[in-house]
Amino acid sequence: MNNLVAKASLIIDAPVADVWETLLDPGQIKQYMFGTTVRSDWIVGGPITWSGEWEGKAYQDHGRILELDEGYRLVYTHFSPLSGKPDKPENYHQITIELDRDGTRTAITLSQDNNRTEKEREHAAKNWDTVLHNLRRLLEA
């Protein structure tokens, strides 16, 4: 088992368009994603970077946008040098975020693949659950 998938999901009391906008807005990302600074042109094939501080260590993570279906699906790769692993594609995670209308609310589902141990999968799932709850608090405020 070297490709365990971390998952998180919840319902947000906000329209899909609002959730989508918040997912891609760097100023709002900083508010719900642990203070990270995100840079991307949000074009398929384009780069995405995250920078900031995590558990007292500066980081500069990177990836590429793989899919962007406006209002429905965002898929990107993610690599963090803080992982201690070599910067090779086999050490990248693929993050998939899907939105679905639930009346006037939005169901959001997120998955992160390529977790090598159950402990790594659990850690990732906990982090993403926190991110989604922060996103919900921001949108429902």
DSSP file (Angstrom, degrees, kcal/mol; ACC not computed):
  #  RESIDUE AA STRUCTURE BP1 BP2  ACC     N-H-->O    O-->H-N    N-H-->O    O-->H-N    TCO  KAPPA ALPHA  PHI   PSI    X-CA   Y-CA   Z-CA
    1    1 A M              0   0    0      0, 0.0     3,-0.2     0, 0.0   117,-0.1   0.000 360.0 360.0 360.0  93.6    0.0    0.0    0.0
    2    2 A N        +     0   0    0      1,-0.1   115,-0.1   115,-0.1     0, 0.0   0.251 360.0  57.8-120.5  12.8    2.0    3.0   -1.2
    3    3 A N        +     0   0    0    111,-0.1     2,-0.2   113,-0.1   113,-0.2  -0.346  64.5 164.5-138.0  57.7   -0.8    5.1   -2.7
    4    4 A L  E     -A  115   0A   0    111,-2.8   111,-1.8    -3,-0.2     2,-0.5  -0.531  30.9-134.1 -74.4 141.1   -3.3    5.7    0.1
    5    5 A V  E     -     0   0A   0     -2,-0.2     2,-0.4   109,-0.1   108,-0.2  -0.865   8.1-149.2-105.3 124.9   -5.8    8.5   -0.7
    6    6 A A  E     -A  112   0A   0    106,-2.7   106,-2.5    -2,-0.5     2,-0.3  -0.739  22.2-170.4 -86.7 137.6   -6.6   11.1    1.9
    7    7 A K  E     +A  111   0A   0     -2,-0.4     2,-0.3   104,-0.2   104,-0.2  -0.962  16.4 171.9-133.5 149.2  -10.1   12.5    1.6
    8    8 A A  E     +A  110   0A   0    102,-2.2   102,-3.1    -2,-0.3     2,-0.3  -0.979   9.4 164.3-149.4 145.6  -12.1   15.3    3.1
    9    9 A S  E     +A  109   0A   0     -2,-0.3     2,-0.3   100,-0.2   100,-0.2  -0.990   2.4 154.9-158.2 156.9  -15.6   16.6    2.3
   10   10 A L  E     -A  108   0A   0     98,-1.9    98,-2.8    -2,-0.3     2,-0.4  -0.969  39.8 -98.9-168.9 173.4  -18.4   18.8    3.7
   11   11 A I  E     -A  107   0A   0     -2,-0.3     2,-0.5    96,-0.2    96,-0.2  -0.887  29.6-158.5-105.3 133.8  -21.4   21.0    2.8
   12   12 A I  E     -A  106   0A   0     94,-3.2    94,-2.8    -2,-0.4     2,-2.3  -0.953  20.0-132.4-114.2 131.4  -21.0   24.8    2.6
   13   13 A D  S    S+     0   0    0     -2,-0.5    92,-0.2    92,-0.2    94,-0.0  -0.464  78.2  88.0 -81.8  69.0  -24.0   27.1    2.9
   14   14 A A  S    S-     0   0    0     -2,-2.3    -2,-0.2    92,-0.0   126,-0.1  -0.968  85.0 -90.3-159.6 151.1  -23.0   29.1   -0.1
   15   15 A P    >>  -     0   0    0      0, 0.0     4,-2.0     0, 0.0     3,-0.6  -0.286  37.9-113.1 -65.7 153.4  -23.5   28.9   -3.9
   16   16 A V  H 3> S+     0   0    0     89,-0.3     4,-3.1     1,-0.2     5,-0.2   0.879 115.8  58.4 -52.6 -43.2  -21.1   27.0   -6.0
   17   17 A A  H 3> S+     0   0    0      1,-0.2     4,-2.2     2,-0.2    -1,-0.2   0.885 107.4  46.6 -59.2 -39.5  -19.9   30.3   -7.7
   18   18 A D  H <> S+     0   0    0     -3,-0.6     4,-2.1     2,-0.2    -1,-0.2   0.905 113.2  48.2 -68.9 -41.8  -18.9   31.8   -4.4
   19   19 A V  H  X S+     0   0    0     -4,-2.0     4,-2.1     2,-0.2    -2,-0.2   0.934 112.3  49.6 -63.8 -45.7  -17.1   28.7   -3.3
   20   20 A W  H  X S+     0   0    0     -4,-3.1     4,-1.2     1,-0.2    -2,-0.2   0.929 110.1  50.0 -59.3 -47.4  -15.3   28.5   -6.6
   21   21 A E  H  X S+     0   0    0     -4,-2.2     4,-0.9    -5,-0.2     3,-0.5   0.908 111.3  49.1 -58.6 -42.7  -14.2   32.1   -6.5
   22   22 A T  H  < S+     0   0    0     -4,-2.1     3,-0.4     1,-0.2    -1,-0.2   0.852 104.8  58.9 -67.0 -35.1  -12.9   31.6   -3.0
   23   23 A L  H  < S+     0   0    0     -4,-2.1    -1,-0.2     1,-0.2    -2,-0.2   0.808 115.3  35.3 -61.9 -29.8  -10.9   28.5   -4.0
   24   24 A L  H  < S+     0   0    0     -4,-1.2    -1,-0.2    -3,-0.5    -2,-0.2   0.467  91.2 100.7-106.5  -3.5   -9.0   30.5   -6.6
   25   25 A D    >X  -     0   0    0     -4,-0.9     4,-2.9    -3,-0.4     3,-0.6  -0.752  59.0-153.6 -90.7 113.6   -8.6   33.9   -4.9
   26   26 A P  H 3> S+     0   0    0      0, 0.0     4,-2.0     0, 0.0    12,-0.2   0.841  94.1  53.9 -55.3 -37.2   -5.1   34.3   -3.3
   27   27 A G  H 3> S+     0   0    0      1,-0.2     4,-0.6     2,-0.2    -5,-0.1   0.884 114.9  39.8 -65.3 -37.8   -6.3   36.7   -0.7
   28   28 A Q  H <> S+     0   0    0     -3,-0.6     4,-1.6     2,-0.2     3,-0.5   0.840 109.7  59.3 -80.0 -33.9   -9.0   34.3    0.5
   29   29 A I  H  X S+     0   0    0     -4,-2.9     4,-2.6     1,-0.2     6,-0.3   0.917 101.4  56.5 -57.7 -42.4   -6.7   31.2    0.2
   30   30 A K  H  <>S+     0   0    0     -4,-2.0     5,-1.2     1,-0.2    -1,-0.2   0.835 106.6  51.6 -58.1 -32.8   -4.4   32.9    2.7
   31   31 A Q  H  <5S+     0   0    0     -4,-0.6    -1,-0.2    -3,-0.5     3,-0.2   0.836 121.5  27.6 -75.8 -33.4   -7.3   33.1    5.1
   32   32 A Y  H  <5S+     0   0    0     -4,-1.6     2,-0.3    -3,-0.3   103,-0.2   0.602 112.2  64.2-106.7 -10.9   -8.4   29.5    5.0
   33   33 A M  T ><5S-     0   0    0     -4,-2.6     3,-2.0    -5,-0.2    -1,-0.2  -0.473 119.6 -81.7-116.5  61.5   -5.2   27.6    4.1
   34   34 A F  T 3 5S-     0   0    0     -2,-0.3    19,-0.3     1,-0.3    -3,-0.1   0.724  84.0 -63.5  56.9  27.6   -2.8   28.2    7.0
   35   35 A G  T 3 <S+     0   0    0     -5,-1.2    -1,-0.3    -6,-0.3    -5,-0.2   0.624  87.6 160.5  77.5  13.0   -1.7   31.6    5.9
   36   36 A T    <   -     0   0    0     -3,-2.0     2,-0.6    -7,-0.3    -1,-0.2  -0.350  38.7-133.3 -70.8 148.2   -0.1   30.4    2.7
   37   37 A T  E     -E   51   0B   0     14,-3.1    14,-1.7    -8,-0.1     2,-0.4  -0.917  25.6-162.7-100.3 118.5    0.6   32.7   -0.2
   38   38 A V  E     -E   50   0B   0     -2,-0.6     2,-0.4   -12,-0.2    12,-0.2  -0.846   9.7-173.1-106.8 137.7   -0.5   31.1   -3.5
   39   39 A R  E     +E   49   0B   0     10,-2.1    10,-2.2    -2,-0.4     2,-0.3  -0.996  23.2 133.6-129.3 128.1    0.6   32.2   -7.0
   40   40 A S  E     -E   48   0B   0     -2,-0.4     8,-0.2     8,-0.2    -2,-0.0  -0.958  51.6-140.5-164.6 151.6   -1.0   30.8  -10.1
   41   41 A D        -     0   0    0      6,-0.7     3,-0.1    -2,-0.3     7,-0.1   0.466  45.4-131.2 -89.8  -4.2   -2.3   31.9  -13.5
   42   42 A W        +     0   0    0      5,-0.4     2,-0.4     1,-0.2     6,-0.1   0.866  61.1 135.5  54.4  42.3   -5.0   29.2  -13.1
   43   43 A I    >   -     0   0    0      4,-0.2     3,-2.9    24,-0.0    22,-0.4  -0.964  66.9 -99.8-117.6 136.2   -4.4   27.9  -16.6
   44   44 A V  T 3  S+     0   0    0     -2,-0.4    22,-0.2     1,-0.3    32,-0.1  -0.320 113.5  19.8 -56.1 129.1   -4.2   24.2  -17.3
   45   45 A G  T 3  S+     0   0    0     20,-3.3    -1,-0.3     1,-0.4    21,-0.1   0.174 101.3 121.5  93.4 -15.4   -0.5   23.3  -17.6
   46   46 A G    <   -     0   0    0     -3,-2.9    19,-2.8     1,-0.1    -1,-0.4  -0.328  65.8 -99.7 -79.1 162.2    0.5   26.4  -15.7
   47   47 A P  E     - F   0  64B   0      0, 0.0    -6,-0.7     0, 0.0    -5,-0.4  -0.368  27.9-165.2 -79.3 158.5    2.5   26.5  -12.4
   48   48 A I  E     -EF  40  63B   0     15,-2.0    15,-2.0    -8,-0.2     2,-0.3  -0.987   8.0-172.9-139.3 136.4    1.1   26.9   -8.9
   49   49 A T  E     -EF  39  62B   0    -10,-2.2   -10,-2.1    -2,-0.3     2,-0.4  -0.954  10.4-162.5-129.9 151.2    3.3   27.8   -5.9
   50   50 A W  E     +EF  38  61B   0     11,-1.8    11,-2.6    -2,-0.3     2,-0.3  -0.995  16.0 175.2-127.3 134.1    2.6   28.0   -2.2
   51   51 A S  E     +EF  37  60B   0    -14,-1.7   -14,-3.1    -2,-0.4     2,-0.3  -0.989  25.0  84.8-141.2 153.0    4.9   29.8    0.2
   52   52 A G  E    S- F   0  59B   0      7,-1.6     7,-2.4    -2,-0.3     2,-0.4  -0.976  72.9 -52.8 160.8-146.8    4.8   30.6    3.9
   53   53 A E  E     - F   0  58B   0     -2,-0.3     2,-0.4   -19,-0.3     5,-0.3  -0.998  38.8-173.4-132.5 133.4    5.7   29.0    7.2
   54   54 A W  E >  S- F   0  57B   0      3,-3.1     3,-1.7    -2,-0.4    -2,-0.0  -0.985  75.0 -18.2-130.5 120.8    4.6   25.6    8.5
   55   55 A E  T 3  S-     0   0    0     -2,-0.4    -1,-0.1     1,-0.3     3,-0.1   0.878 130.8 -48.3  50.6  43.4    5.4   24.4   12.0
   56   56 A G  T 3  S+     0   0    0      1,-0.2     2,-0.4    -3,-0.0    -1,-0.3   0.471 118.1 107.8  82.0   3.7    8.2   27.1   12.2
   57   57 A K  E <   -F   54   0B   0     -3,-1.7    -3,-3.1    25,-0.0    -1,-0.2  -0.948  67.5-126.5-118.9 133.9    9.8   26.3    8.9
   58   58 A A  E     -F   53   0B   0     -2,-0.4     2,-0.3    -5,-0.3    -5,-0.3  -0.473  34.5-172.1 -69.6 145.0    9.7   28.4    5.8
   59   59 A Y  E     -F   52   0B   0     -7,-2.4    -7,-1.6    -2,-0.1     2,-0.3  -0.969  27.9-168.1-139.4 157.0    8.5   26.6    2.7
   60   60 A Q  E     -F   51   0B   0     -2,-0.3    -9,-0.2    -9,-0.2     2,-0.2  -0.790  23.6-178.7-141.9  93.4    8.1   27.0   -1.1
   61   61 A D  E     -F   50   0B   0    -11,-2.6   -11,-1.8    -2,-0.3     2,-0.3  -0.513   3.9-170.4 -90.6 161.4    5.9   24.3   -2.5
   62   62 A H  E     +FG  49  79B   0     17,-2.2    17,-2.2   -13,-0.2     2,-0.3  -0.979  16.3 143.9-150.9 163.4    5.1   23.9   -6.2
   63   63 A G  E     -F   48   0B   0    -15,-2.0   -15,-2.0    -2,-0.3     2,-0.3  -0.931  37.1 -98.7-171.7-167.0    3.0   22.0   -8.7
   64   64 A R  E     -F   47   0B   0     -2,-0.3    13,-2.4   -17,-0.3     2,-0.5  -0.980  29.8-112.6-135.3 146.9    1.0   22.3  -11.9
   65   65 A I  E     +B   76   0A   0    -19,-2.8   -20,-3.3   -22,-0.4    11,-0.3  -0.700  34.6 174.9 -76.6 121.8   -2.6   22.8  -12.8
   66   66 A L  E     +     0   0A   0      9,-2.8     2,-0.3    -2,-0.5    10,-0.2   0.817  64.4   8.5 -97.5 -39.4   -3.8   19.6  -14.4
   67   67 A E  E     +B   75   0A   0      8,-2.0     8,-2.4   -23,-0.1    -1,-0.4  -0.996  52.8 179.2-143.7 145.2   -7.6   20.3  -14.8
   68   68 A L  E     +B   74   0A   0     -2,-0.3     2,-0.8     6,-0.2     6,-0.2  -0.762   5.0 171.8-149.0  99.4   -9.7   23.3  -14.3
   69   69 A D  E >>  -B   73   0A   0      4,-3.1     3,-2.8    -2,-0.3     4,-2.3  -0.883  44.3-117.8-109.3  97.0  -13.4   22.9  -15.1
   70   70 A E  T 34 S+     0   0    0     -2,-0.8     4,-0.1     1,-0.3   -53,-0.1   0.003  89.8   2.1 -48.4 126.5  -14.8   26.2  -13.8
   71   71 A G  T 34 S+     0   0    0      1,-0.1    -1,-0.3   -55,-0.1   -51,-0.1   0.391 134.4  50.0  82.3  -2.7  -17.3   25.8  -11.0
   72   72 A Y  T <4 S+     0   0    0     -3,-2.8    27,-2.9     1,-0.3     2,-0.4   0.685 105.3  15.9-131.3 -45.9  -16.9   22.0  -10.8
   73   73 A R  E  <  -BC  69  98A   0     -4,-2.3    -4,-3.1    25,-0.2     2,-0.4  -0.994  41.5-179.7-150.8 133.7  -13.4   20.6  -10.7
   74   74 A L  E     +BC  68  97A   0     23,-2.5    23,-3.1    -2,-0.4     2,-0.4  -0.998  10.8 179.1-132.2 127.8   -9.8   21.6   -9.9
   75   75 A V  E     +BC  67  96A   0     -8,-2.4    -9,-2.8    -2,-0.4    -8,-2.0  -0.997  10.3 156.6-131.6 131.4   -6.9   19.2  -10.1
   76   76 A Y  E     -BC  65  95A   0     19,-2.1    19,-3.3    -2,-0.4   -11,-0.2  -0.978  36.2-116.4-147.3 161.0   -3.3   20.1   -9.5
   77   77 A T  E     - C   0  94A   0    -13,-2.4     2,-0.3    -2,-0.3    17,-0.2  -0.621  27.6-162.5 -92.4 160.0    0.0   18.5   -8.5
   78   78 A H  E     + C   0  93A   0     15,-2.1    15,-2.8    -2,-0.2     2,-0.4  -0.982  11.8 177.2-147.0 131.2    1.8   19.4   -5.2
   79   79 A F  B     -G   62   0B   0    -17,-2.2   -17,-2.2    -2,-0.3    13,-0.1  -1.000   7.6-166.8-133.0 135.0    5.3   18.9   -4.1
   80   80 A S    >   -     0   0    0     -2,-0.4     3,-2.0    11,-0.3     5,-0.4  -0.978  17.5-153.6-121.1 121.4    6.8   20.1   -0.8
   81   81 A P  G >  S+     0   0    0      0, 0.0     3,-1.9     0, 0.0    -1,-0.1   0.767  94.6  73.5 -59.2 -23.5   10.6   20.1   -0.2
   82   82 A L  G 3  S+     0   0    0      1,-0.3   -21,-0.0     2,-0.1   -23,-0.0   0.668  78.8  75.5 -65.1 -14.0    9.7   19.8    3.5
   83   83 A S  G <  S-     0   0    0     -3,-2.0    -1,-0.3     2,-0.1    -4,-0.0   0.745 100.6-133.3 -66.6 -21.4    8.7   16.2    2.8
   84   84 A G    <   +     0   0    0     -3,-1.9    -2,-0.1     1,-0.3    -1,-0.1   0.453  66.4 122.2  80.7  -0.3   12.4   15.4    2.7
   85   85 A K  S    S-     0   0    0     -5,-0.4    -1,-0.3     1,-0.1    -2,-0.1  -0.597  73.0 -91.3 -92.9 155.8   11.9   13.4   -0.5
   86   86 A P        -     0   0    0      0, 0.0     2,-2.1     0, 0.0     5,-0.1  -0.328  42.2-106.1 -62.8 148.0   13.6   14.2   -3.9
   87   87 A D  S    S+     0   0    0      3,-0.1    -8,-0.0    -8,-0.1     5,-0.0  -0.534  74.2 131.3 -77.7  79.3   11.8   16.6   -6.2
   88   88 A K  S >  S-     0   0    0     -2,-2.1     3,-2.7     1,-0.1     4,-0.2  -0.955  70.8-111.4-131.4 148.5   10.6   13.9   -8.7
   89   89 A P  G >  S+     0   0    0      0, 0.0     3,-1.9     0, 0.0    -1,-0.1   0.813 114.6  63.7 -51.1 -34.2    7.1   13.3  -10.1
   90   90 A E  G 3  S+     0   0    0      1,-0.3    -3,-0.1    -3,-0.0     0, 0.0   0.641 101.7  52.6 -68.7 -10.2    6.8   10.0   -8.1
   91   91 A N  G <  S+     0   0    0     -3,-2.7   -11,-0.3    -5,-0.1    -1,-0.3   0.296  89.8 102.6-104.1   8.2    6.9   12.1   -5.0
   92   92 A Y    <   -     0   0    0     -3,-1.9     2,-0.3    -4,-0.2   -13,-0.2  -0.629  62.9-139.2 -89.4 148.8    4.2   14.5   -6.0
   93   93 A H  E     -C   78   0A   0    -15,-2.8   -15,-2.1    -2,-0.3     2,-0.5  -0.765   9.4-139.0 -96.5 151.9    0.6   14.4   -4.7
   94   94 A Q  E     -C   77   0A   0     -2,-0.3    19,-1.9   -17,-0.2     2,-0.5  -0.974  16.4-158.7-109.5 123.9   -2.4   15.0   -7.0
   95   95 A I  E     -CD  76 112A   0    -19,-3.3   -19,-2.1    -2,-0.5     2,-0.5  -0.889   7.1-170.6-103.7 128.2   -5.1   17.1   -5.3
   96   96 A T  E     -CD  75 111A   0     15,-2.5    15,-2.1    -2,-0.5     2,-0.5  -0.981   2.8-174.4-121.7 124.3   -8.6   16.9   -6.7
   97   97 A I  E     -CD  74 110A   0    -23,-3.1   -23,-2.5    -2,-0.5     2,-0.4  -0.979   6.1-175.5-119.7 124.9  -11.3   19.3   -5.6
   98   98 A E  E     -CD  73 109A   0     11,-2.9    11,-2.4    -2,-0.5     2,-0.4  -0.966   8.1-159.8-124.6 137.7  -14.9   18.8   -6.8
   99   99 A L  E     - D   0 108A   0    -27,-2.9     2,-0.4    -2,-0.4     9,-0.2  -0.893   9.0-178.4-113.9 144.7  -17.9   20.9   -6.2
  100  100 A D  E     - D   0 107A   0      7,-2.0     7,-3.3    -2,-0.4     2,-0.1  -0.993  29.8-114.6-143.0 134.3  -21.5   19.8   -6.5
  101  101 A R  E     - D   0 106A   0     -2,-0.4     2,-0.2     5,-0.2     5,-0.2  -0.444  24.8-176.6 -67.3 137.4  -24.7   21.9   -6.1
  102  102 A D  E >   - D   0 105A   0      3,-2.9     3,-1.9     1,-0.2     2,-0.5  -0.692  65.8 -70.9-132.1  77.2  -26.8   20.8   -3.1
  103  103 A G  T 3  S-     0   0    0      1,-0.3    -1,-0.2    -2,-0.2     0, 0.0  -0.612 114.0 -18.3  67.8-121.2  -29.8   23.1   -3.6
  104  104 A T  T 3  S+     0   0    0     -2,-0.5    -1,-0.3    -3,-0.1     2,-0.2   0.412 132.0  78.1 -93.7   1.0  -28.4   26.6   -2.7
  105  105 A R  E <  S- D   0 102A   0     -3,-1.9    -3,-2.9   -92,-0.2     2,-0.4  -0.496  76.1-125.8-102.9 174.9  -25.5   25.0   -0.9
  106  106 A T  E     -AD  12 101A   0    -94,-2.8   -94,-3.2    -5,-0.2     2,-0.5  -0.985   6.1-150.3-128.1 127.6  -22.3   23.4   -2.2
  107  107 A A  E     -AD  11 100A   0     -7,-3.3    -7,-2.0    -2,-0.4     2,-0.4  -0.843  19.8-165.7 -90.2 127.8  -20.9   20.0   -1.5
  108  108 A I  E     -AD  10  99A   0    -98,-2.8   -98,-1.9    -2,-0.5     2,-0.4  -0.967   7.7-175.4-120.0 132.2  -17.1   20.0   -1.7
  109  109 A T  E     -AD   9  98A   0    -11,-2.4   -11,-2.9    -2,-0.4     2,-0.4  -0.990   2.9-174.7-127.8 133.1  -15.0   16.9   -1.9
  110  110 A L  E     -AD   8  97A   0   -102,-3.1  -102,-2.2    -2,-0.4     2,-0.3  -0.979   2.3-177.2-129.7 139.5  -11.2   16.8   -1.8
  111  111 A S  E     -AD   7  96A   0    -15,-2.1   -15,-2.5    -2,-0.4     2,-0.4  -0.992  10.4-164.5-136.0 147.7   -8.7   14.0   -2.3
  112  112 A Q  E     -AD   6  95A   0   -106,-2.5  -106,-2.7    -2,-0.3     3,-0.2  -0.983  16.6-164.1-129.8 118.0   -4.9   13.8   -2.1
  113  113 A D  E     +     0   0A   0    -19,-1.9  -108,-0.1    -2,-0.4  -109,-0.1  -0.240  57.7  54.9 -92.0-176.7   -3.3   10.7   -3.6
  114  114 A N  E     +     0   0A   0      1,-0.2     2,-0.5  -111,-0.1    -1,-0.2   0.797  58.5 155.7  63.4  35.6    0.2    9.2   -3.2
  115  115 A N  E     -A    4   0A   0   -111,-1.8  -111,-2.8    -3,-0.2    -1,-0.2  -0.826  29.3-158.4 -87.8 127.7    0.3    9.0    0.5
  116  116 A R        +     0   0    0     -2,-0.5     2,-0.3  -113,-0.2    -1,-0.1   0.697  66.8  29.1 -87.7 -20.2    2.8    6.2    1.3
  117  117 A T  S  > S-     0   0    0   -115,-0.1     4,-2.4  -113,-0.1     5,-0.2  -0.919  78.0-115.2-135.2 162.5    1.7    5.2    4.8
  118  118 A E  H  > S+     0   0    0     -2,-0.3     4,-2.7     1,-0.2     5,-0.2   0.884 118.5  54.5 -62.9 -38.0   -1.5    5.2    6.8
  119  119 A K  H  > S+     0   0    0      2,-0.2     4,-2.3     1,-0.2    -1,-0.2   0.912 109.0  47.6 -62.1 -43.3    0.0    7.8    9.1
  120  120 A E  H  > S+     0   0    0      2,-0.2     4,-2.4     1,-0.2    -2,-0.2   0.905 112.5  49.8 -63.4 -42.1    0.8   10.1    6.2
  121  121 A R  H  X S+     0   0    0     -4,-2.4     4,-2.7     1,-0.2    -2,-0.2   0.929 111.6  47.8 -63.1 -45.2   -2.7    9.6    4.8
  122  122 A E  H  X S+     0   0    0     -4,-2.7     4,-2.3     2,-0.2    -2,-0.2   0.897 111.3  50.5 -62.9 -41.5   -4.3   10.4    8.2
  123  123 A H  H  X S+     0   0    0     -4,-2.3     4,-2.3     2,-0.2    -1,-0.2   0.929 112.8  46.3 -62.1 -45.9   -2.1   13.5    8.6
  124  124 A A  H  X S+     0   0    0     -4,-2.4     4,-2.8     2,-0.2     5,-0.2   0.922 111.6  51.2 -63.4 -44.6   -3.1   14.8    5.1
  125  125 A A  H  X S+     0   0    0     -4,-2.7     4,-2.4     1,-0.2    -1,-0.2   0.906 110.4  49.6 -60.7 -41.8   -6.8   14.0    5.7
  126  126 A K  H  X S+     0   0    0     -4,-2.3     4,-2.1     2,-0.2    -1,-0.2   0.921 111.8  48.1 -63.4 -44.4   -6.7   16.0    9.0
  127  127 A N  H  X S+     0   0    0     -4,-2.3     4,-2.3     1,-0.2    -2,-0.2   0.931 113.5  46.6 -61.9 -45.7   -5.0   19.0    7.4
  128  128 A W  H  X S+     0   0    0     -4,-2.8     4,-2.7     1,-0.2    -1,-0.2   0.870 109.1  54.9 -67.2 -35.2   -7.5   19.0    4.5
  129  129 A D  H  X S+     0   0    0     -4,-2.4     4,-2.3    -5,-0.2    -1,-0.2   0.916 109.3  48.2 -61.1 -42.0  -10.4   18.7    6.9
  130  130 A T  H  X S+     0   0    0     -4,-2.1     4,-2.5     2,-0.2    -2,-0.2   0.924 110.7  51.1 -62.7 -44.7   -9.1   21.8    8.7
  131  131 A V  H  X S+     0   0    0     -4,-2.3     4,-2.5     1,-0.2    -2,-0.2   0.931 111.2  47.4 -59.1 -46.9   -8.8   23.6    5.4
  132  132 A L  H  X S+     0   0    0     -4,-2.7     4,-2.5     1,-0.2    -1,-0.2   0.889 111.8  49.8 -65.3 -38.4  -12.3   22.8    4.3
  133  133 A H  H  X S+     0   0    0     -4,-2.3     4,-2.4     2,-0.2    -1,-0.2   0.894 111.3  49.5 -66.1 -38.3  -13.7   23.8    7.7
  134  134 A N  H  X S+     0   0    0     -4,-2.5     4,-2.2  -102,-0.2    -2,-0.2   0.902 110.5  51.1 -63.5 -41.0  -11.8   27.1    7.5
  135  135 A L  H  X S+     0   0    0     -4,-2.5     4,-2.5  -103,-0.2    -2,-0.2   0.926 110.2  49.0 -60.8 -46.1  -13.2   27.6    4.0
  136  136 A R  H  X S+     0   0    0     -4,-2.5     4,-2.5     1,-0.2    -2,-0.2   0.923 109.9  50.6 -61.5 -45.2  -16.7   27.0    5.3
  137  137 A R  H  X S+     0   0    0     -4,-2.4     4,-0.6     1,-0.2    -1,-0.2   0.908 111.5  49.3 -58.6 -42.1  -16.3   29.5    8.2
  138  138 A L  H >< S+     0   0    0     -4,-2.2     3,-0.5     1,-0.2    -2,-0.2   0.921 115.8  41.7 -63.3 -45.6  -15.0   32.1    5.7
  139  139 A L  H 3< S+     0   0    0     -4,-2.5    -2,-0.2     1,-0.2    -1,-0.2   0.796 116.5  47.0 -76.1 -28.0  -17.9   31.7    3.3
  140  140 A E  H 3<        0   0    0     -4,-2.5    -1,-0.2    -5,-0.2    -2,-0.2   0.434 360.0 360.0 -94.6   1.9  -20.6   31.4    5.9
  141  141 A A    <<        0   0    0     -4,-0.6    -1,-0.2    -3,-0.5    -2,-0.1   0.493 360.0 360.0 -68.4 360.0  -19.5   34.4    7.9
